[in-house]
Every structure is written in C-alpha cells, then in structure tokens.
Amino acid sequence: MIPENIKKILSNEDKKVATRKAYGERLAELGEKNKNIVALDCDLSKSTMTALFARKFPDRFFNFGIAESNMISAAAGLSTMGKIPFASTFAVFASKRACDQVSISVAYPHLNVKICATHSGVSIGEDGATHQAIIDAAIMRAMPGMVVLSPCDGTETKKVIDRIAEYKGPCYVRLCRVASPVIFNESYNFEIGKGIKIMEGGSATIISAGFTTHIAMQAARKLEEDGIEVDLINMVSIKPIDSKLIIESAKKTGLVITVEDHSVIGGLGGAVCEVLSCNMPTKVVRLGVQDKFGSSGSPSELVSAYGFDAASIIKTVKENIC
Amino acid sequence: MEEDKRKELEEMAKKIRVDIVEMLCESGSGHPGGSLSLADIFSYLYFSGIMNIDPKNPNKKDRDRIVLSKGHACPVWYAALAEKGYFDKSHLKTLRKYGSMLQGHPDMNKTPGVDMTTGSLGQGLSCAVGMALGAKLDKLGCRIFAIVGDGECDEGQIWEAAMSAFHYKLDNLIAILDRNSLQIDGYTKDIMNSEPMINKWKSFGWEVIEINGHNLDEIESSIEKALNIKNKPVCIVANTIKGKGVSFMEGECGWHGKAPSEEEKEKAIRDCMCKA
C-alpha cells in the first residue's frame, strides 16, 4: 500500500531517465549558481554527462585524459583552494583504479570532493565484467568519513547533487547508465542519512537503493495483488544509513530482503545486516550479485540472471514469509 | 647571493639538520636520509623570503604552497615550520607519538603550515596540479612547490601528473626533485633505473634546471629562474646526497628509514654543526 503522503511525491509521468543524465543536467545548472563548482573527468565526459557542464563552463572543466588516479588527487588539490570539484568517471575506475587516491588524497584529509561515478552495476550491460562496478559501494563505504549515496531515479539524483554541493566533505554518488522510470516528482525531499518508505505493509521489508528500486516497486505491487503487503524502503543514503527506519520496519515485519545492483558483500545488504545484527537481529536475505563477477548481456537479461529482477524478489519474499 | 644571506641560510640548514636528528632520535623511528638531503632546499624556501607565507596566518588565501609529495621526509618540513614559528619547537619531540600534531607523514588537518596530506607516494604532485589549477582560476598569483623524490618517480602517477601540468601550462607549479639516487632497497639505478631522468621531464614538456641541491646559490638562481618561466611547469632536478650532513649516513641506503641511537645522535649532531 502506498501511504497518502507518499502518493503526493510520486511521479505520475511515464518517463524514463538515466541517473547519469540527470546528474550532468543538474551539474550544469548548479554551475551557474555556484562559481566554485568545477568538474573533472577522464575522457568519458560524454558518457558521464559532465560534457554538459564543460560546454557551458569550459574554464572550469578539466579533462585529465585516461588517468583516474591523477584526477582524484588533483580534485583534492582543487578543493584545498576552495573549489568544489565534481570528479566523474566510470564507477569501476573511481573505486578501484583510484582507490588509494580516494583514500589518502580525499578521505583521510576529509576534503570537499564529490566523486560522481557513473556506469555502476551489472545493469550497464554489454561491456561486461571489466566495466561493471559491483564492489564500489563496498569500497567507498569502508572509507572513513565518506558519504555514499545511490539515487534511484532522475529526480532523486538531482536532489542528491543539490545537497552534496552544499555539504562539506567527501561524497561518493553511484549513478547508472541505462534509463529507468522516474519515481519521484519535484516535491520529493532528500536528506543525507535518510531513507524513505515508499510502500507500507506488514509481511516483509524490502530495502533497495539505486537502479533496483523501480524493480522492487514492481515486485511489491505484484505481491500486493497476491495479498502480500510489504514495507518498501528506498535507501538512497547507504552511508550514513537510516538505521532508525530499518530497525522500525524489521521490528514490525521480522523479515528483510535487500535488493541492489552490487555485490551482496559489503554494499547495501551488508550495511543493513550491520545495523540489524546489533540492534534488531532479523533474518535478512540479500539479493544482488552473489560472490561472482559480472558478464556481457542486455541489462534486463543480467538483472534476471543475477537474481534481482521482480520475479526473483517475489519468489524470495514468498519463500521466506512465515 | 650575498655572503651574509648565505651564512644565515647555511646556519638555518644546520639547525634544521640538528632538529631532524634530535626529533628522529626522540621518536625512535622515521626517515633521516631523505629529510637531510632536503635541508638546504627547505632552509632556502622558508628563510630566504622567496615564498609568500605568514606563519601567523598559515591559511591566508594567496599564500604560496608546498606539497611534500615524498611525504616520509616530513621531519625536514616540521623542523623548518617550527624554526619559522608556525608552532612551538617543543612539538618536535612529539613526532610520531600518539596524539601528536606531527604525524609520521604530513597531515594538513593537524599541522599548521602543512598544505596537503601526503604519504602514499605519487599523489602529492597530482594534488599540486589541482592546487595550481585552482590558483589560476582565482588569479591568486600564488606558486605551488611540489617536492618529489627520485625513487618516487617509479610511481606511474608522477608521470600522469607531469603530463597534465604540461597540458594545462601550469607555470605556477615548480617541482623540486630530490635526486639523492637512493631508495629503500638500494641505488635507484639498481632497483629501478629511472634514467635519463632529465630527459624524461623534458620530454613531458617541462622546463628542467639541474642544480647541486646543497648549493644555496644554485638553489636560489634556479628558483628565481623558475618563477619567471611562462606557459610551462618547471622541474628543478636537485642532485643531493641522501643523509647529507651526517657523515655516517651520507650515501647510505640503510639510513632511509631508521632512527639514530643515542650514541649515534651525538656524533650526528657534531657532524651537522660542522661546516657544510
């Protein structure tokens, strides 16, 4: 069941947007208001969409070529000069190639660098395992003081970008390649550290972040048709995570299913287990990429193959409810 | 350079060397070799008046910046900052101890005057590139000095940074390469031959000035020249002696990351006090 207050913030439009596109558009808009914003990229600006910023503000856009380590450390240097660097590349490179630079140049000195990484998850599709970031949230979450955000649609992405431009400190934003349904309308509000319960029910709790939220919504609606009502939580703020929301829901339903386009090790699923294990021990089933690498295929094929499509979610809920 | 000025800077280099030996002996660990090789350069940078800095206002916006990309040499930086008055000299005794403002590698949030956190080799020069870009955007007119090690040049990131500094024509960025020819496991030529070092920097589009890194006149003329070069970054390749000033440490790779004992300290301090 969708609560009345949530209905007001859900989009009625039948529209699809890739979160990377929403990011690029919002960054270009923010660049007008805030002259300290600069954008950095590694030869992927047309894919990460920072090209939209570059076109408007060529003097405040720095392409570093195919050199992610250099870009991240340079972003750190720019931030010490009072700039607000938005550094973009694919999530595989931001998290793994430049891991030590994110850790030592950015996170350790707690610098005001915004790493907005696109092409996360197996849902990028055909490029295959080398380009599918499935441990980026786990890596970034382990960095002390790093905020990790995984917006689920274009609207939420824009709100996230607005907020992190104001927030002082390092942030990692996990964005997606393929277009997905717009879930929220403009009246939706985002706060760092808060999740949002989109649907309400007592049988189980489904917690999703990022690309999978629209899939989890489909599943929850189907379950409702079958008489099974669930809590559906969109956990955009993977770190800091909304512990209160998770604990309250788990207390009510006694069963939690996490859904993410990421490894089940260390990402949203891991974070939820950490919260519940010490506060409200509850059975948690983690859907996402199990302990394996990605593969080539179409996004929808991969989402099914890796077991976090709507059918898999429905099956998991039905198998696990008492 | 005027005789008086040279004498003053030589004396300061000696003081810095003594500080390095004393603080490392007190901490029981740290990196003397690559700190001592930089003492003359740091004496010049902080005490010749070449840098736009103010120890009473260490965060002033238009200050010149130093990034110690070879972060393990921080004892030389801490000594220079203390001598300059950024903090009380008594802090030097706390080097590497729990709760100290003087961490084992530079921490910009703990130490006044430290402009960038470094320690993982290769990253500092990239940070300096970012600073130089930021300084140009705001037309601050400040200069960024990045102190790079020759062993550090094994890191690929140094060359990524070098490429980008040339690409963005960062004439407000000066790299000073502490070419002491040693790294932890031995001579750089044996461990990872980085020759021809000078031609490498030249081929990356940098202006290169080669000097004796212990000769204050050469340090001065190279920096003055570097500050006037337009449209490209400058690398001052400073040929140095690792452990310079302490007879038994000079040119010995065993003194890369080892503190002197109490007995060795006395001898080391006597050496430092002698004429360079």
Interface residues (C-beta under 8 A of the other chain):
Chain A: V38 D59 R60 F62 F64 G65 A67 S69 N70 M71 I72 S73 A74 A75 A76 G77 L78 S79 T80 M81 G82 K83 P85 D100 Q101 S103 I104 S105 Y108 P109 H110
Chain B: K61 V67 D107 M108 N109 D115 M116 T117 T118 G119 S120 G122 Q123 G124 S126 C127 A128 V129 G130 M131 A132 L133 G134 A135 L137 D138 L140 G156 Q157 E160 A161 M163 S164 H167 Y168
